[in-house]
Amino acid sequence: MRLDTITQTESTNSLLRKWIIERRSLNLEVFSPWAIAADFQTAGRGAGENKWYSSRGKNILTSIFFEPKIHASQQFVFNIFFSVASRDLIAEQLPDVKIKWPNDIFVNNKKIAGILIEHSVKGSNLDFSIAGIGININEDSFPKEIPNPTSLLLENKNCDCKKVLNRFLNILDERFPLLASHSKESLQNEYLKNLYRLDEKHYFIYKNKTFQGIIRGIDEFGRLLVEDCSNNNINSYEYKQISYVI
């Protein structure tokens, strides 16, 4: 995997997409997979309208370009692949690491990494995917408005960002072939096995109302399946339709 490192950018996802489009327009080679990592982002992005906080040089801020060659309708499989690889990286350092649907990485009910995946579709297939991740490595404090954050440092684990990044890219390289169709079921099993709060009774918020439910898995489109404890009905939820009470 090719890796380019930069000191600062607005967003690693945005910069990598710009590079890809520019190189394609000039008929230049586009490396795949291709990662860029920054010491600092001036406008780091999370999912939706969320922003990503990171002090300069203390954490991993990276985006990786892939050509997954899968049908657009199966794009959540890519999310599963990247989430499982990210979870496995953190699990090498800490116990009880979970994937909070759809793709946050949690340790002890606290968020240690966030993922932003953006796809480009061509016809009925994914043309390419850019997966960005922020992993809190040596962050020792967070703004009060950020809910439930943590870092490897705050979990009493001292790590070198460059070494962790190189290990992560190796894991991605090793796992990327699993996106082949014959491995999708094993990837999904790994995802479900490590899904945060699976088969546990907890409170959720839907349409500004709180209810007690049990996560039972995900459907083929990646929607969260939650059993409503009041009537035992299992309903599916799109991203941002439902929120956890933590």
C-alpha atoms as a printed R data frame, in Angstrom:
    type eleno elety resid chain resno       x       y       z
1   ATOM     1    CA   MET     A     1   0.000   0.000   0.000
2   ATOM     2    CA   ARG     A     2   1.317   3.431  -0.914
3   ATOM     3    CA   LEU     A     3   1.454   5.946   1.971
4   ATOM     4    CA   ASP     A     4   1.941   9.704   1.655
5   ATOM     5    CA   THR     A     5   2.316  11.796   4.796
6   ATOM     6    CA   ILE     A     6   1.547  15.489   5.039
7   ATOM     7    CA   THR     A     7   1.805  18.024   7.816
8   ATOM     8    CA   GLN     A     8  -1.625  19.627   7.491
9   ATOM     9    CA   THR     A     9  -4.770  19.628   5.373
10  ATOM    10    CA   GLU     A    10  -8.421  20.551   5.725
11  ATOM    11    CA   SER     A    11  -9.620  16.940   5.470
12  ATOM    12    CA   THR     A    12  -7.701  13.833   4.456
13  ATOM    13    CA   ASN     A    13 -10.810  12.395   2.784
14  ATOM    14    CA   SER     A    14 -11.333  15.542   0.722
15  ATOM    15    CA   LEU     A    15  -7.671  15.819  -0.239
16  ATOM    16    CA   LEU     A    16  -7.389  12.197  -1.305
17  ATOM    17    CA   ARG     A    17 -10.541  12.458  -3.438
18  ATOM    18    CA   LYS     A    18  -9.077  15.569  -5.112
19  ATOM    19    CA   TRP     A    19  -5.839  13.744  -5.866
20  ATOM    20    CA   ILE     A    20  -7.676  10.743  -7.318
21  ATOM    21    CA   ILE     A    21  -9.859  12.848  -9.605
22  ATOM    22    CA   GLU     A    22  -6.902  14.948 -10.764
23  ATOM    23    CA   ARG     A    23  -4.716  11.939 -11.581
24  ATOM    24    CA   ARG     A    24  -7.535  10.207 -13.427
25  ATOM    25    CA   SER     A    25  -8.242  13.322 -15.487
26  ATOM    26    CA   LEU     A    26  -4.577  13.400 -16.542
27  ATOM    27    CA   ASN     A    27  -4.484   9.647 -17.220
28  ATOM    28    CA   LEU     A    28  -1.840   9.227 -14.544
29  ATOM    29    CA   GLU     A    29  -1.417   6.112 -12.442
30  ATOM    30    CA   VAL     A    30  -3.742   5.910  -9.461
31  ATOM    31    CA   PHE     A    31  -2.278   3.806  -6.709
32  ATOM    32    CA   SER     A    32  -4.667   1.310  -5.116
33  ATOM    33    CA   PRO     A    33  -4.855   1.020  -2.186
34  ATOM    34    CA   TRP     A    34  -3.437   4.471  -1.475
35  ATOM    35    CA   ALA     A    35  -3.261   6.082   1.972
36  ATOM    36    CA   ILE     A    36  -2.532   9.614   3.081
37  ATOM    37    CA   ALA     A    37  -1.942  10.597   6.697
38  ATOM    38    CA   ALA     A    38  -1.833  14.059   8.240
39  ATOM    39    CA   ASP     A    39  -0.493  15.436  11.499
40  ATOM    40    CA   PHE     A    40  -3.385  17.895  11.661
41  ATOM    41    CA   GLN     A    41  -6.715  18.669   9.999
42  ATOM    42    CA   THR     A    42  -8.114  22.185   9.980
43  ATOM    43    CA   ALA     A    43 -11.603  20.947   9.059
44  ATOM    44    CA   GLY     A    44 -11.698  17.270   9.967
45  ATOM    45    CA   ARG     A    45 -15.002  15.662   9.124
46  ATOM    46    CA   GLY     A    46 -17.056  12.991  10.794
47  ATOM    47    CA   ALA     A    47 -20.268  11.387   9.604
48  ATOM    48    CA   GLY     A    48 -23.030  13.760   8.545
49  ATOM    49    CA   GLU     A    49 -22.390  17.281   9.811
50  ATOM    50    CA   ASN     A    50 -20.097  16.101  12.594
51  ATOM    51    CA   LYS     A    51 -16.555  17.417  12.937
52  ATOM    52    CA   TRP     A    52 -13.540  15.421  14.096
53  ATOM    53    CA   TYR     A    53 -11.364  16.801  16.891
54  ATOM    54    CA   SER     A    54  -7.653  16.020  17.123
55  ATOM    55    CA   SER     A    55  -4.668  17.873  18.532
56  ATOM    56    CA   ARG     A    56  -1.698  18.337  16.234
57  ATOM    57    CA   GLY     A    57   0.538  15.289  15.957
58  ATOM    58    CA   LYS     A    58  -1.104  13.296  18.745
59  ATOM    59    CA   ASN     A    59  -3.377  10.947  16.831
60  ATOM    60    CA   ILE     A    60  -3.883   9.021  13.614
61  ATOM    61    CA   LEU     A    61  -5.678  10.934  10.864
62  ATOM    62    CA   THR     A    62  -5.663   8.904   7.677
63  ATOM    63    CA   SER     A    63  -7.725   8.175   4.585
64  ATOM    64    CA   ILE     A    64  -7.328   5.228   2.242
65  ATOM    65    CA   PHE     A    65  -8.432   4.840  -1.373
66  ATOM    66    CA   PHE     A    66  -9.755   1.414  -2.429
67  ATOM    67    CA   GLU     A    67 -11.260  -0.095  -5.555
68  ATOM    68    CA   PRO     A    68 -13.452  -2.764  -3.939
69  ATOM    69    CA   LYS     A    69 -15.165  -3.980  -7.146
70  ATOM    70    CA   ILE     A    70 -18.470  -4.780  -5.478
71  ATOM    71    CA   HIS     A    71 -22.082  -3.999  -6.394
72  ATOM    72    CA   ALA     A    72 -23.315  -0.636  -5.116
73  ATOM    73    CA   SER     A    73 -26.191  -2.358  -3.308
74  ATOM    74    CA   GLN     A    74 -23.619  -4.265  -1.237
75  ATOM    75    CA   GLN     A    75 -21.628  -1.223  -0.174
76  ATOM    76    CA   PHE     A    76 -22.221  -1.922   3.528
77  ATOM    77    CA   VAL     A    77 -19.947  -4.950   3.120
78  ATOM    78    CA   PHE     A    78 -17.110  -2.470   2.628
79  ATOM    79    CA   ASN     A    79 -18.123  -0.765   5.875
80  ATOM    80    CA   ILE     A    80 -17.988  -4.151   7.598
81  ATOM    81    CA   PHE     A    81 -14.519  -4.870   6.191
82  ATOM    82    CA   PHE     A    82 -13.102  -1.514   7.307
83  ATOM    83    CA   SER     A    83 -14.807  -1.549  10.713
84  ATOM    84    CA   VAL     A    84 -13.584  -5.056  11.527
85  ATOM    85    CA   ALA     A    85 -10.022  -4.180  10.517
86  ATOM    86    CA   SER     A    86 -10.147  -1.017  12.656
87  ATOM    87    CA   ARG     A    87 -11.538  -2.914  15.609
88  ATOM    88    CA   ASP     A    88  -8.833  -5.576  15.266
89  ATOM    89    CA   LEU     A    89  -6.129  -2.897  15.382
90  ATOM    90    CA   ILE     A    90  -7.378  -1.442  18.670
91  ATOM    91    CA   ALA     A    91  -7.971  -4.921  20.089
92  ATOM    92    CA   GLU     A    92  -4.245  -5.586  19.777
93  ATOM    93    CA   GLN     A    93  -3.755  -2.913  22.436
94  ATOM    94    CA   LEU     A    94  -6.870  -3.044  24.618
95  ATOM    95    CA   PRO     A    95  -9.490  -5.584  25.779
96  ATOM    96    CA   ASP     A    96 -13.241  -5.429  25.144
97  ATOM    97    CA   VAL     A    97 -13.156  -3.392  21.920
98  ATOM    98    CA   LYS     A    98 -16.510  -3.139  20.123
99  ATOM    99    CA   ILE     A    99 -17.948  -1.773  16.887
100 ATOM   100    CA   LYS     A   100 -20.798   0.642  17.558
101 ATOM   101    CA   TRP     A   101 -23.104   0.518  14.561
102 ATOM   102    CA   PRO     A   102 -22.437   1.518  11.925
103 ATOM   103    CA   ASN     A   103 -18.696   2.061  12.363
104 ATOM   104    CA   ASP     A   104 -17.518   3.770  15.549
105 ATOM   105    CA   ILE     A   105 -14.955   1.907  17.621
106 ATOM   106    CA   PHE     A   106 -15.771   1.806  21.334
107 ATOM   107    CA   VAL     A   107 -13.819   0.841  24.444
108 ATOM   108    CA   ASN     A   108 -15.620   0.685  27.802
109 ATOM   109    CA   ASN     A   109 -18.609   2.653  26.449
110 ATOM   110    CA   LYS     A   110 -16.286   5.371  25.100
111 ATOM   111    CA   LYS     A   111 -15.408   6.284  21.517
112 ATOM   112    CA   ILE     A   112 -11.780   5.758  20.582
113 ATOM   113    CA   ALA     A   113 -12.066   5.922  16.778
114 ATOM   114    CA   GLY     A   114 -14.467   7.258  14.188
115 ATOM   115    CA   ILE     A   115 -14.812   6.282  10.537
116 ATOM   116    CA   LEU     A   116 -16.057   8.229   7.514
117 ATOM   117    CA   ILE     A   117 -16.598   6.187   4.337
118 ATOM   118    CA   GLU     A   118 -17.440   7.863   1.030
119 ATOM   119    CA   HIS     A   119 -18.240   5.926  -2.138
120 ATOM   120    CA   SER     A   120 -18.180   6.856  -5.800
121 ATOM   121    CA   VAL     A   121 -20.632   4.817  -7.889
122 ATOM   122    CA   LYS     A   122 -20.272   4.016 -11.578
123 ATOM   123    CA   GLY     A   123 -23.203   2.233 -13.143
124 ATOM   124    CA   SER     A   124 -24.336  -0.449 -10.706
125 ATOM   125    CA   ASN     A   125 -20.931  -0.912  -9.051
126 ATOM   126    CA   LEU     A   126 -18.685   1.007  -6.712
127 ATOM   127    CA   ASP     A   127 -16.103   2.886  -8.754
128 ATOM   128    CA   PHE     A   128 -13.991   3.575  -5.682
129 ATOM   129    CA   SER     A   129 -14.236   4.068  -1.939
130 ATOM   130    CA   ILE     A   130 -12.368   6.395   0.377
131 ATOM   131    CA   ALA     A   131 -12.316   5.381   4.018
132 ATOM   132    CA   GLY     A   132 -11.125   7.930   6.541
133 ATOM   133    CA   ILE     A   133 -10.450   7.194  10.171
134 ATOM   134    CA   GLY     A   134  -9.437   9.175  13.212
135 ATOM   135    CA   ILE     A   135  -7.901   7.066  15.966
136 ATOM   136    CA   ASN     A   136  -7.266   8.721  19.328
137 ATOM   137    CA   ILE     A   137  -3.755   7.668  20.297
138 ATOM   138    CA   ASN     A   138  -2.106  10.226  22.584
139 ATOM   139    CA   GLU     A   139  -4.944  12.702  23.136
140 ATOM   140    CA   ASP     A   140  -4.978  13.565  26.845
141 ATOM   141    CA   SER     A   141  -8.023  15.859  26.932
142 ATOM   142    CA   PHE     A   142 -11.095  16.599  24.828
143 ATOM   143    CA   PRO     A   143 -13.535  19.522  24.537
144 ATOM   144    CA   LYS     A   144 -16.468  19.150  26.898
145 ATOM   145    CA   GLU     A   145 -18.994  19.033  24.047
146 ATOM   146    CA   ILE     A   146 -17.570  15.766  22.674
147 ATOM   147    CA   PRO     A   147 -19.554  12.861  24.174
148 ATOM   148    CA   ASN     A   148 -17.767   9.859  25.673
149 ATOM   149    CA   PRO     A   149 -14.311  10.176  24.076
150 ATOM   150    CA   THR     A   150 -11.202   8.235  25.019
151 ATOM   151    CA   SER     A   151  -7.741   7.471  23.666
152 ATOM   152    CA   LEU     A   152  -5.113   4.773  24.020
153 ATOM   153    CA   LEU     A   153  -3.258   7.138  26.361
154 ATOM   154    CA   LEU     A   154  -6.316   7.648  28.562
155 ATOM   155    CA   GLU     A   155  -6.765   3.876  28.635
156 ATOM   156    CA   ASN     A   156  -3.193   3.640  30.032
157 ATOM   157    CA   LYS     A   157  -1.584   2.509  26.774
158 ATOM   158    CA   ASN     A   158   1.396   4.434  25.420
159 ATOM   159    CA   CYS     A   159   1.819   4.019  21.660
160 ATOM   160    CA   ASP     A   160   3.744   5.566  18.806
161 ATOM   161    CA   CYS     A   161   1.401   6.944  16.117
162 ATOM   162    CA   LYS     A   162   3.624   5.948  13.203
163 ATOM   163    CA   LYS     A   163   3.982   2.367  14.401
164 ATOM   164    CA   VAL     A   164   0.231   2.021  14.970
165 ATOM   165    CA   LEU     A   165  -0.510   3.520  11.543
166 ATOM   166    CA   ASN     A   166   1.877   1.130   9.796
167 ATOM   167    CA   ARG     A   167   0.309  -1.800  11.608
168 ATOM   168    CA   PHE     A   168  -3.158  -0.624  10.571
169 ATOM   169    CA   LEU     A   169  -2.199  -0.408   6.904
170 ATOM   170    CA   ASN     A   170  -0.767  -3.924   7.105
171 ATOM   171    CA   ILE     A   171  -4.039  -5.215   8.588
172 ATOM   172    CA   LEU     A   172  -6.000  -3.551   5.772
173 ATOM   173    CA   ASP     A   173  -3.725  -5.096   3.169
174 ATOM   174    CA   GLU     A   174  -4.137  -8.524   4.750
175 ATOM   175    CA   ARG     A   175  -7.936  -8.264   5.020
176 ATOM   176    CA   PHE     A   176  -8.757  -6.573   1.711
177 ATOM   177    CA   PRO     A   177  -9.000  -9.891  -0.209
178 ATOM   178    CA   LEU     A   178 -11.804 -10.903   2.168
179 ATOM   179    CA   LEU     A   179 -14.111  -8.577   0.256
180 ATOM   180    CA   ALA     A   180 -14.313 -11.353  -2.313
181 ATOM   181    CA   SER     A   181 -17.831 -12.782  -2.390
182 ATOM   182    CA   HIS     A   182 -16.908 -16.079  -0.760
183 ATOM   183    CA   SER     A   183 -15.703 -14.250   2.362
184 ATOM   184    CA   LYS     A   184 -18.575 -11.812   2.923
185 ATOM   185    CA   GLU     A   185 -20.327 -14.109   5.363
186 ATOM   186    CA   SER     A   186 -17.223 -14.540   7.512
187 ATOM   187    CA   LEU     A   187 -16.698 -10.771   7.543
188 ATOM   188    CA   GLN     A   188 -20.284 -10.208   8.664
189 ATOM   189    CA   ASN     A   189 -19.914 -12.836  11.386
190 ATOM   190    CA   GLU     A   190 -16.840 -11.006  12.702
191 ATOM   191    CA   TYR     A   191 -18.749  -7.723  12.631
192 ATOM   192    CA   LEU     A   192 -21.726  -9.146  14.531
193 ATOM   193    CA   LYS     A   193 -19.546 -10.962  17.055
194 ATOM   194    CA   ASN     A   194 -18.018  -7.636  18.036
195 ATOM   195    CA   LEU     A   195 -21.111  -5.432  17.663
196 ATOM   196    CA   TYR     A   196 -21.603  -3.071  20.590
197 ATOM   197    CA   ARG     A   197 -24.588  -4.041  22.777
198 ATOM   198    CA   LEU     A   198 -25.660  -6.967  20.618
199 ATOM   199    CA   ASP     A   199 -28.429  -9.013  22.323
200 ATOM   200    CA   GLU     A   200 -28.425  -6.678  25.341
201 ATOM   201    CA   LYS     A   201 -31.360  -4.688  26.693
202 ATOM   202    CA   HIS     A   202 -30.719  -0.930  26.471
203 ATOM   203    CA   TYR     A   203 -32.479   2.363  25.831
204 ATOM   204    CA   PHE     A   204 -32.643   4.034  22.410
205 ATOM   205    CA   ILE     A   205 -34.155   7.221  21.005
206 ATOM   206    CA   TYR     A   206 -36.384   7.176  17.917
207 ATOM   207    CA   LYS     A   207 -38.381  10.210  16.768
208 ATOM   208    CA   ASN     A   208 -37.554  11.989  20.041
209 ATOM   209    CA   LYS     A   209 -39.028   9.152  22.094
210 ATOM   210    CA   THR     A   210 -37.056   6.806  24.320
211 ATOM   211    CA   PHE     A   211 -37.741   3.090  24.205
212 ATOM   212    CA   GLN     A   212 -36.136  -0.055  25.524
213 ATOM   213    CA   GLY     A   213 -34.819  -2.402  22.895
214 ATOM   214    CA   ILE     A   214 -32.386  -5.176  22.043
215 ATOM   215    CA   ILE     A   215 -30.038  -5.090  19.042
216 ATOM   216    CA   ARG     A   216 -30.538  -8.311  17.083
217 ATOM   217    CA   GLY     A   217 -28.171  -7.642  14.161
218 ATOM   218    CA   ILE     A   218 -28.179  -5.890  10.803
219 ATOM   219    CA   ASP     A   219 -30.052  -6.561   7.572
220 ATOM   220    CA   GLU     A   220 -28.572  -7.005   4.088
221 ATOM   221    CA   PHE     A   221 -28.480  -3.230   3.576
222 ATOM   222    CA   GLY     A   222 -26.690  -2.552   6.853
223 ATOM   223    CA   ARG     A   223 -29.735  -1.247   8.706
224 ATOM   224    CA   LEU     A   224 -29.775  -1.868  12.444
225 ATOM   225    CA   LEU     A   225 -32.305  -4.455  13.644
226 ATOM   226    CA   VAL     A   226 -33.690  -3.634  17.076
227 ATOM   227    CA   GLU     A   227 -36.329  -5.596  18.977
228 ATOM   228    CA   ASP     A   228 -38.778  -3.313  20.784
229 ATOM   229    CA   CYS     A   229 -39.158  -4.703  24.292
230 ATOM   230    CA   SER     A   230 -42.698  -3.313  24.590
231 ATOM   231    CA   ASN     A   231 -44.107  -5.530  21.821
232 ATOM   232    CA   ASN     A   232 -41.218  -7.803  20.714
233 ATOM   233    CA   ASN     A   233 -41.392  -6.425  17.160
234 ATOM   234    CA   ILE     A   234 -38.059  -6.208  15.321
235 ATOM   235    CA   ASN     A   235 -37.692  -2.991  13.334
236 ATOM   236    CA   SER     A   236 -34.934  -1.832  10.979
237 ATOM   237    CA   TYR     A   237 -33.339   1.600  11.270
238 ATOM   238    CA   GLU     A   238 -31.277   3.686   8.867
239 ATOM   239    CA   TYR     A   239 -28.248   5.633  10.060
240 ATOM   240    CA   LYS     A   240 -29.289   8.693  12.099
241 ATOM   241    CA   GLN     A   241 -32.850   7.381  12.491
242 ATOM   242    CA   ILE     A   242 -32.043   5.906  15.883
243 ATOM   243    CA   SER     A   243 -29.597   6.927  18.582
244 ATOM   244    CA   TYR     A   244 -28.131   5.141  21.574
245 ATOM   245    CA   VAL     A   245 -28.619   6.257  25.152
246 ATOM   246    CA   ILE     A   246 -25.157   5.883  26.670
